[in-house]
Amino acid sequence: MIERTLVLLKPDTVQRCFMGEIISRFEKAGFKIVGCKMVWIDKDFSKQHYEEHVEKDFYPGLENMITDGPVLAMVLEGVDAIENVRKMVGATEPKASAPGTIRGDYAHISYGHADENKIGVKNLIHASDIPENAKKEVSLWFTEKELHSYKTVHDAHILE
């Protein structure tokens, strides 16, 4: 099934200059970027995006991390995009991410380290976890006019 999913390259990715490498990994896997923009979100928008976490003890660190710099927001489209992008991203805790995943290759921070230092886990990237959240997150970050349809060479491999 062709799906769309939200991917955020968080401020730590932007600051470490890994945007191009990560985008390239998604494109090489055959995902189509149908929306893309750089934004610097504020605390109110953070609360909207992470609404299920606002009351949790770790939320202040998460909010500080996501508002620390610009975020590159993308909507990726492809076959089972939600599940496949999450596989490429790796476990939420970088320390637990397998080599070959984005977090496994570019980060190693643990929950314990983040808690001890009272910071958000710098895990580089967000990817929607389930279809309902993908739909909600895409509509929070992008208007319909900001999303595009076009053909790529990969379409020939998945549509024929």
Secondary structure, DSSP 4 states (H G I P E B T S, - for coil): -EEEEEEEE-HHHHHTT-HHHHHHHHHHTT-EEEEEEEE---HHHHHHHTGGGTTSTTHHHHHHHHTSS-EEEEEEEEETHHHHHHHHH--SSGGGPPTTSHHHHH----HHHHHHTT-----SEEE--SHHHHHHHHHHH--GGG------HHHHHHH-
